[in-house]
Amino acid sequence: PRGMTFYPGVFNDLTCEYEGAKIWVGWHGTQATQAHMGRLDPVTGTVEQVVDINNWTMGWNNYPPYGAAYDGQGHVWFTALRGEVFRLDVDSLAVDRWAMPQSVQSYGMTVDYLGNAWFGGCSGPVTTFDAMSETFTSIPNTNACYRGVAADSVGNIWVASNGPCGLMQIDADTKQVIKFHSAADFQNQCSTPVGVSIDVEGYVWMVDEAGWAWKMHPETYDKEIVMITGDHYTYSDMTGGGLNAVVNPQ
């Protein structure tokens, strides 16, 4: 399993709390042409529902759903690596799917506060998909090797870059680069950034596969390194704080 996202559940106006939170996870089928998205109980781990994705044939179909994100509007989005983007209705379980342009490789993905999906790939530009017009837009000046992607609650898209090494910051509204945080900005402690996530306090976390993570303030850019033993590799929302971008945008 690779693609994973949190579903907050339904908001109760009386208690001011979400109820019925779930986790959605993607995995490969017993056949190369089939994949699955499953709904899990986050307390017990019980698989409550499985949605079969047939004709899993585009892109690198020997991989399962690669990235996943919840859009705050009742849909779980996920991707086939270098192939298609999918949108699953959590109530009806209906699935929409769109073929991606060849330049879109969809390693990591996220969804912004407007319900638009964003993708990073290891050759080609960062790309966004407008769910209303069903169109793909490439972001200028982002032709590199990108991995994890995360949206925050104030309109930034953050993308891990492997070459050159660093972190790309994009304005979700204008679709323009705000700043590329280079290896020098990370004291040259930058090897293979993979995962990016926003925690519940709004800090940006960039996990480096070489054995550490950087925690960065999104406005002051103050940074703190956290050494982590082992090989860490993720593309999805590892903190759960990414939900603030779609259920509680600023």
VOBA-1610 file (N, C-alpha, C; in pm, whole numbers, padded with zeros to 5 digits, always signed):
BEGIN
Pro+00082-00121+00000Pro+00000+00000+00000Pro+00086+00126+00000Arg+00047+00224-00083Arg+00120+00350-00089Arg+00027+00468-00062Gly-00071+00489-00150Gly-00161+00602-00133Gly-00245+00588-00007Met-00250+00694+00077Met-00328+00691+00201Met-00375+00832+00233Thr-00499+00843+00280Thr-00549+00974+00322Thr-00648+00958+00436Phe-00662+01065+00512Phe-00758+01071+00623Phe-00889+01130+00574Tyr-01001+01073+00619Tyr-01134+01131+00597Tyr-01187+01172+00734Pro-01217+01301+00756Pro-01251+01348+00891Pro-01386+01304+00942Gly-01475+01259+00852Gly-01610+01223+00893Gly-01707+01338+00872Val-01818+01334+00943Val-01926+01433+00928Val-01924+01526+01049Phe-01936+01657+01023Phe-01932+01756+01130Phe-02066+01762+01203Asn-02063+01750+01335Asn-02182+01758+01418Asn-02196+01901+01470Asp-02300+01972+01426Asp-02318+02112+01464Asp-02344+02130+01613Leu-02396+02026+01679Leu-02428+02036+01821Leu-02303+02020+01908Thr-02216+01929+01869Thr-02096+01904+01950Thr-01973+01977+01896Cys-01986+02035+01775Cys-01872+02102+01709Cys-01754+02007+01691Glu-01785+01881+01661Glu-01681+01781+01638Glu-01715+01698+01515Tyr-01611+01646+01453Tyr-01632+01552+01343Tyr-01655+01413+01399Glu-01743+01339+01335Glu-01774+01203+01380Glu-01760+01107+01263Gly-01712+00988+01294Gly-01701+00886+01191Gly-01578+00899+01104Ala-01466+00939+01162Ala-01342+00952+01085Ala-01300+00816+01029Lys-01241+00818+00910Lys-01195+00696+00844Lys-01058+00719+00782Ile-00996+00611+00742Ile-00873+00616+00664Ile-00897+00541+00534Trp-00852+00600+00424Trp-00861+00535+00294Trp-00720+00497+00248Val-00704+00375+00202Val-00575+00323+00160Val-00590+00251+00026Gly-00489+00266-00060Gly-00491+00197-00188Gly-00391+00084-00194Trp-00427-00026-00261Trp-00333-00136-00279Trp-00361-00205-00412His-00271-00295-00448His-00280-00363-00577His-00373-00483-00567Gly-00436-00518-00678Gly-00520-00637-00682Gly-00438-00761-00710Thr-00506-00875-00714Thr-00437-00999-00746Thr-00400-01004-00894Gln-00465-00920-00975Gln-00431-00908-01115Gln-00367-00772-01139Ala-00275-00767-01234Ala-00204-00642-01262Ala-00297-00534-01313Thr-00413-00573-01365Thr-00506-00475-01423Thr-00613-00431-01324Gln-00594-00459-01196Gln-00693-00419-01096Gln-00624-00364-00971Ala-00682-00257-00916Ala-00636-00202-00789Ala-00756-00185-00698His-00731-00148-00573His-00839-00131-00475His-00814-00005-00392Met-00923+00060-00352Met-00919+00161-00247Met-01008+00113-00135Gly-00954+00106-00015Gly-01029+00052+00097Gly-01050+00153+00207Arg-01167+00147+00271Arg-01200+00232+00385Arg-01175+00153+00513Leu-01093+00211+00603Leu-01056+00143+00727Leu-01105+00220+00848Asp-01140+00146+00952Asp-01169+00206+01082Asp-01035+00243+01145Pro-01013+00371+01180Pro-00882+00412+01231Pro-00851+00360+01371Val-00953+00311+01443Val-00930+00260+01578Val-00894+00112+01576Thr-00971+00034+01500Thr-00951-00111+01500Thr-00869-00161+01382Gly-00860-00080+01275Gly-00792-00125+01154Gly-00879-00212+01065Thr-01005-00231+01102Thr-01096-00315+01024Thr-01119-00254+00886Val-01109-00336+00782Val-01142-00293+00646Val-01293-00299+00630Glu-01357-00183+00617Glu-01503-00175+00616Glu-01560-00181+00475Gln-01486-00131+00378Gln-01536-00123+00242Gln-01419-00128+00146Val-01436-00200+00035Val-01333-00205-00068Val-01395-00168-00202Val-01335-00072-00269Val-01379-00031-00402Val-01279-00084-00504Asp-01327-00166-00597Asp-01240-00222-00700Asp-01221-00121-00813Ile-01097-00103-00855Ile-01065-00016-00968Ile-01019-00106-01081Asn-01105-00129-01177Asn-01072-00216-01290Asn-01003-00137-01401Asn-00951-00210-01498Asn-00877-00149-01610Asn-00764-00061-01558Trp-00692-00114-01461Trp-00575-00046-01405Trp-00458-00070-01502Thr-00461+00000-01614Thr-00370-00033-01723Thr-00281+00082-01768Met-00313+00206-01730Met-00236+00319-01777Met-00118+00349-01685Gly-00008+00397-01742Gly+00107+00430-01662Gly+00179+00305-01613Trp+00243+00318-01498Trp+00317+00205-01440Trp+00219+00122-01358Asn+00142+00039-01426Asn+00031-00030-01359Asn+00077-00143-01268Asn+00208-00170-01263Asn+00256-00269-01166Asn+00267-00209-01026Tyr+00238-00078-01013Tyr+00232-00012-00883Tyr+00086+00009-00842Pro+00057+00009-00712Pro-00079+00037-00664Pro-00108+00187-00668Pro-00227+00231-00625Pro-00251+00375-00612Pro-00136+00441-00537Tyr-00079+00548-00598Tyr+00050+00597-00551Tyr+00038+00712-00452Gly-00053+00804-00477Gly-00077+00914-00385Gly-00226+00922-00357Ala-00264+00989-00248Ala-00406+01004-00215Ala-00425+01129-00131Ala-00545+01189-00142Ala-00576+01310-00064Ala-00727+01328-00060Tyr-00776+01383+00050Tyr-00917+01416+00067Tyr-00939+01562+00031Asp-01051+01593-00036Asp-01070+01730-00087Asp-01166+01816-00004Gly-01218+01765+00106Gly-01309+01844+00188Gly-01450+01852+00133Gln-01475+01792+00017Gln-01605+01797-00048Gln-01665+01658-00068Gly-01615+01562+00009Gly-01671+01427+00002Gly-01604+01336-00097His-01481+01370-00139His-01412+01287-00237His-01271+01253-00190Val-01232+01131-00219Val-01093+01089-00203Val-01030+01083-00342Trp-00921+01156-00359Trp-00847+01156-00484Trp-00728+01062-00472Phe-00692+00994-00583Phe-00572+00912-00583Phe-00523+00898-00727Thr-00401+00848-00741Thr-00338+00844-00873Thr-00281+00707-00904Ala-00274+00679-01034Ala-00192+00570-01085Ala-00061+00633-01130Leu+00050+00577-01088Leu+00180+00636-01116Leu+00198+00657-01267Arg+00213+00784-01306Arg+00233+00822-01447Arg+00119+00774-01536Gly-00004+00773-01481Gly-00113+00721-01562Gly-00241+00803-01556Glu-00320+00787-01449Glu-00450+00851-01437Glu-00467+00914-01299Val-00565+01005-01291Val-00607+01059-01162Val-00752+01016-01140Phe-00785+00978-01018Phe-00917+00925-00984Phe-00980+01008-00873Arg-01113+01015-00873Arg-01188+01082-00767Arg-01300+00989-00722Leu-01297+00952-00594Leu-01392+00856-00539Leu-01487+00927-00444Asp-01618+00914-00467Asp-01719+00970-00379Asp-01733+00879-00256Val-01708+00933-00136Val-01705+00849-00017Val-01844+00798+00022Asp-01949+00860-00030Asp-02086+00814+00001Asp-02137+00714-00102Ser-02135+00753-00229Ser-02188+00664-00333Ser-02086+00561-00379Leu-01958+00586-00351Leu-01846+00501-00394Leu-01826+00504-00546Ala-01890+00600-00614Ala-01868+00617-00758Ala-01728+00672-00781Val-01667+00633-00893Val-01531+00674-00923Val-01526+00743-01059Asp-01470+00865-01061Asp-01439+00934-01186Asp-01291+00919-01213Arg-01253+00918-01340Arg-01111+00902-01374Arg-01076+00983-01498Trp-00953+01037-01498Trp-00905+01117-01610Trp-00762+01075-01643Ala-00733+01058-01772Ala-00597+01030-01816Ala-00512+01156-01804Met-00390+01139-01757Met-00300+01253-01740Met-00218+01278-01867Pro-00178+01402-01889Pro-00084+01428-01998Pro+00046+01352-01975Gln+00120+01327-02081Gln+00244+01249-02068Gln+00344+01314-01974Ser+00340+01446-01963Ser+00438+01517-01881Ser+00410+01504-01731Val+00289+01456-01695Val+00250+01447-01554Val+00281+01307-01502Gln+00367+01298-01401Gln+00409+01166-01354Gln+00348+01127-01219Ser+00296+01221-01148Ser+00215+01194-01028Ser+00281+01103-00925Tyr+00399+01141-00880Tyr+00457+01072-00764Tyr+00374+01110-00641Gly+00395+01232-00591Gly+00315+01279-00479Gly+00197+01359-00528Met+00097+01376-00442Met-00019+01457-00480Met-00083+01517-00355Thr-00160+01624-00377Thr-00239+01683-00271Thr-00361+01746-00337Val-00452+01800-00254Val-00569+01873-00304Val-00576+02005-00229Asp-00598+02117-00303Asp-00603+02247-00237Asp-00744+02281-00191Tyr-00762+02400-00133Tyr-00889+02438-00072Tyr-01001+02454-00174Leu-00969+02464-00303Leu-01070+02473-00408Leu-01109+02336-00462Gly-01046+02232-00412Gly-01075+02098-00460Gly-00997+02059-00583Asn-00889+02133-00612Asn-00806+02102-00728Asn-00687+02016-00684Ala-00656+01916-00764Ala-00546+01826-00733Ala-00414+01881-00787Trp-00305+01849-00715Trp-00170+01891-00754Trp-00080+01768-00755Phe+00014+01767-00851Phe+00101+01650-00868Phe+00247+01692-00885Gly+00336+01608-00834Gly+00478+01623-00859Gly+00530+01496-00925Gly+00622+01511-01020Gly+00680+01395-01088Gly+00828+01412-01105Cys+00898+01302-01136Cys+01043+01308-01135Cys+01106+01349-01268Ser+01026+01392-01362Ser+01077+01466-01478Ser+00957+01539-01534Gly+00971+01669-01550Gly+00858+01749-01593Gly+00811+01843-01485Pro+00711+01923-01513Pro+00670+02029-01421Pro+00574+01981-01312Val+00563+02062-01206Val+00452+02047-01112Val+00325+02081-01189Thr+00219+02005-01168Thr+00096+02021-01246Thr-00024+02022-01154Thr-00126+02101-01190Thr-00252+02101-01116Thr-00367+02065-01209Phe-00469+02003-01152Phe-00586+01961-01228Phe-00708+02033-01173Asp-00775+02111-01259Asp-00896+02183-01222Asp-01016+02088-01237Ala-01080+02057-01126Ala-01187+01959-01127Ala-01312+02010-01199Met-01332+02142-01202Met-01450+02198-01267Met-01435+02197-01420Ser-01321+02247-01468Ser-01300+02253-01614Ser-01237+02126-01669Glu-01192+02038-01579Glu-01127+01913-01616Glu-01006+01938-01705Thr-00922+02034-01663Thr-00803+02069-01740Thr-00679+02061-01651Phe-00567+02027-01713Phe-00438+02021-01646Phe-00359+02148-01679Thr-00292+02204-01579Thr-00208+02323-01598Thr-00071+02298-01538Ser+00033+02318-01621Ser+00170+02306-01572Ser+00215+02438-01512Ile+00289+02432-01403Ile+00337+02551-01334Ile+00470+02594-01395Pro+00481+02719-01440Pro+00606+02766-01501Pro+00723+02756-01404Asn+00842+02732-01459Asn+00967+02729-01383Asn+00971+02619-01279Thr+00909+02507-01311Thr+00912+02393-01219Thr+00949+02264-01292Asn+01047+02271-01378Asn+01087+02151-01453Asn+01205+02085-01383Ala+01176+01987-01297Ala+01281+01920-01219Ala+01228+01785-01174Cys+01294+01726-01074Cys+01250+01598-01018Cys+01180+01624-00886Tyr+01048+01607-00884Tyr+00968+01639-00766Tyr+00906+01512-00708Arg+00883+01514-00578Arg+00829+01395-00510Arg+00703+01433-00432Gly+00711+01445-00299Gly+00593+01473-00218Gly+00538+01613-00241Val+00405+01626-00227Val+00335+01754-00246Val+00236+01771-00131Ala+00227+01895-00078Ala+00132+01923+00029Ala+00074+02063+00012Ala-00054+02079+00045Ala-00121+02209+00045Ala-00143+02253+00189Asp-00114+02381+00218Asp-00144+02430+00352Asp-00276+02508+00352Ser-00315+02562+00467Ser-00446+02626+00479Ser-00446+02773+00440Val-00330+02826+00399Val-00323+02968+00362Val-00286+02988+00215Gly-00298+02883+00135Gly-00284+02900-00010Gly-00150+02866-00069Asn-00063+02796+00007Asn+00066+02753-00047Asn+00062+02607-00086Ile+00134+02575-00192Ile+00161+02436-00229Ile+00310+02415-00210Trp+00346+02308-00137Trp+00486+02278-00106Trp+00525+02147-00174Val+00640+02149-00242Val+00679+02033-00322Val+00825+01998-00295Ala+00851+01873-00260Ala+00988+01827-00237Ala+01059+01811-00371Ser+01180+01863-00379Ser+01258+01857-00503Ser+01386+01776-00479Asn+01413+01682-00572Asn+01534+01602-00563Asn+01647+01655-00651Gly+01613+01731-00751Gly+01718+01780-00840Gly+01673+01905-00913Pro+01716+02024-00867Pro+01806+02043-00753Pro+01736+02015-00620Cys+01817+01987-00519Cys+01764+01949-00389Cys+01706+02071-00317Gly+01584+02055-00263Gly+01523+02165-00190Gly+01373+02150-00181Leu+01305+02262-00160Leu+01161+02265-00139Leu+01100+02380-00219Met+01007+02346-00309Met+00941+02446-00393Met+00814+02497-00323Gln+00795+02630-00322Gln+00676+02693-00265Gln+00600+02762-00378Ile+00473+02726-00396Ile+00391+02775-00508Ile+00264+02839-00454Asp+00220+02946-00517Asp+00093+03010-00484Asp-00019+02933-00554Ala-00111+02877-00475Ala-00217+02794-00533Ala-00312+02874-00619Asp-00330+03002-00590Asp-00423+03085-00667Asp-00363+03134-00798Thr-00242+03190-00792Thr-00180+03246-00913Thr-00109+03140-00995Lys-00083+03025-00931Lys-00010+02916-00997Lys+00129+02961-01041Gln+00192+03041-00954Gln+00328+03089-00978Gln+00418+03049-00862Val+00547+03030-00891Val+00643+02997-00788Val+00663+03118-00696Ile+00653+03096-00566Ile+00682+03200-00468Ile+00831+03201-00436Lys+00884+03082-00408Lys+01025+03071-00372Lys+01070+02927-00383Phe+01193+02908-00430Phe+01255+02776-00421Phe+01354+02780-00305His+01326+02699-00203His+01413+02691-00086His+01522+02588-00120Ser+01640+02637-00149Ser+01748+02554-00201Ser+01819+02478-00089Ala+01913+02394-00130Ala+01992+02318-00033Ala+02066+02411+00063Ala+02111+02526+00011Ala+02181+02623+00097Ala+02090+02674+00207Asp+01960+02688+00178Asp+01864+02732+00280Asp+01849+02628+00391Phe+01883+02503+00359Phe+01877+02394+00457Phe+02018+02356+00503Gln+02107+02455+00503Gln+02245+02437+00552Gln+02316+02324+00476Asn+02274+02304+00350Asn+02327+02199+00264Asn+02305+02059+00321Gln+02214+02048+00419Gln+02172+01918+00472Gln+02050+01877+00390Cys+02076+01839+00266Cys+01968+01809+00172Cys+02018+01699+00079Ser+01952+01584+00084Ser+01995+01470+00004Ser+01884+01423-00091Thr+01779+01364-00035Thr+01670+01310-00116Thr+01537+01338-00047Pro+01488+01462-00051Pro+01358+01492+00009Pro+01247+01413-00062Val+01164+01349+00016Val+01056+01268-00043Val+00920+01319+00004Gly+00890+01303+00132Gly+00758+01341+00182Gly+00751+01485+00228Val+00636+01547+00205Val+00607+01681+00257Val+00470+01676+00322Ser+00456+01737+00442Ser+00327+01739+00510Ser+00317+01864+00596Ile+00195+01907+00622Ile+00168+02025+00705Ile+00108+01975+00836Asp+00168+02014+00950Asp+00113+01966+01076Asp-00002+02056+01122Val-00063+02022+01234Val-00182+02093+01280Val-00152+02236+01322Glu-00025+02269+01344Glu+00014+02407+01379Glu+00056+02486+01255Gly+00053+02423+01139Gly+00086+02493+01015Gly+00231+02482+00972Tyr+00314+02413+01050Tyr+00454+02396+01011Tyr+00467+02299+00894Val+00564+02326+00809Val+00591+02242+00694Val+00699+02141+00731Trp+00669+02013+00710Trp+00766+01906+00736Trp+00813+01848+00604Met+00944+01843+00586Met+01003+01781+00468Met+01092+01666+00513Val+01053+01544+00480Val+01125+01425+00524Val+01227+01386+00417Asp+01352+01375+00459Asp+01460+01338+00369Asp+01490+01189+00385Glu+01494+01118+00274Glu+01516+00973+00279Glu+01651+00937+00339Ala+01744+01032+00342Ala+01878+01003+00392Ala+01886+00992+00544Gly+01776+01028+00616Gly+01777+01004+00760Gly+01745+01122+00848Trp+01671+01220+00795Trp+01632+01334+00878Trp+01507+01400+00821Ala+01452+01493+00897Ala+01339+01574+00851Ala+01367+01719+00889Trp+01314+01811+00809Trp+01320+01954+00840Trp+01180+02002+00876Lys+01170+02078+00983Lys+01046+02143+01023Lys+01063+02293+00999Met+00974+02352+00917Met+00994+02491+00876Met+00868+02574+00899His+00887+02696+00950His+00777+02790+00964His+00742+02844+00825Pro+00614+02844+00786Pro+00578+02880+00648Pro+00593+03027+00615Glu+00608+03113+00715Glu+00620+03257+00688Glu+00760+03311+00719Thr+00816+03273+00833Thr+00949+03322+00868Thr+01059+03237+00806Tyr+01024+03114+00767Tyr+01118+03017+00711Tyr+01221+02971+00813Asp+01197+02996+00942Asp+01283+02939+01046Asp+01275+02787+01038Lys+01390+02722+01054Lys+01397+02577+01033Lys+01459+02506+01151Glu+01416+02382+01168Glu+01472+02295+01271Glu+01490+02157+01211Ile+01607+02098+01228Ile+01630+01964+01175Ile+01602+01860+01283Val+01543+01749+01240Val+01513+01638+01330Val+01576+01513+01269Met+01675+01458+01337Met+01742+01339+01287Met+01657+01215+01314Ile+01641+01133+01212Ile+01556+01013+01222Ile+01633+00896+01163Thr+01662+00797+01244Thr+01735+00680+01196Thr+01648+00601+01098Gly+01707+00560+00988Gly+01635+00476+00894Gly+01605+00545+00763Asp+01540+00473+00675Asp+01507+00517+00540Asp+01358+00551+00536His+01326+00680+00524His+01186+00723+00536His+01133+00770+00400Tyr+01019+00715+00362Tyr+00972+00728+00225Tyr+00819+00734+00226Thr+00765+00852+00198Thr+00619+00865+00196Thr+00578+00978+00104Tyr+00459+00967+00045Tyr+00409+01074-00040Tyr+00279+01133+00012Ser+00215+01068+00106Ser+00083+01112+00150Ser+00091+01203+00272Asp-00025+01245+00323Asp-00035+01334+00438Asp+00000+01256+00564Met+00125+01264+00606Met+00171+01181+00718Met+00133+01238+00853Thr+00089+01365+00860Thr+00055+01426+00989Thr-00096+01433+01014Gly-00175+01427+00908Gly-00318+01451+00921Gly-00354+01598+00922Gly-00253+01683+00944Gly-00277+01828+00947Gly-00313+01885+00812Gly-00284+01812+00705Gly-00320+01859+00572Gly-00469+01876+00553Leu-00549+01811+00638Leu-00694+01827+00629Leu-00737+01972+00652Asn-00656+02048+00728Asn-00691+02188+00754Asn-00699+02270+00625Ala-00628+02227+00523Ala-00628+02299+00395Ala-00762+02289+00324Val-00840+02185+00354Val-00965+02164+00281Val-01089+02168+00371Val-01074+02144+00501Val-01192+02150+00590Val-01189+02273+00679Asn-01074+02343+00685Asn-01064+02463+00767Asn-00968+02564+00703Pro-00988+02598+00574Pro-00894+02691+00509Pro-00904+02830+00569Gln-00789+02900+00573Gln-00783+03036+00628Gln-00823+03140+00525
//
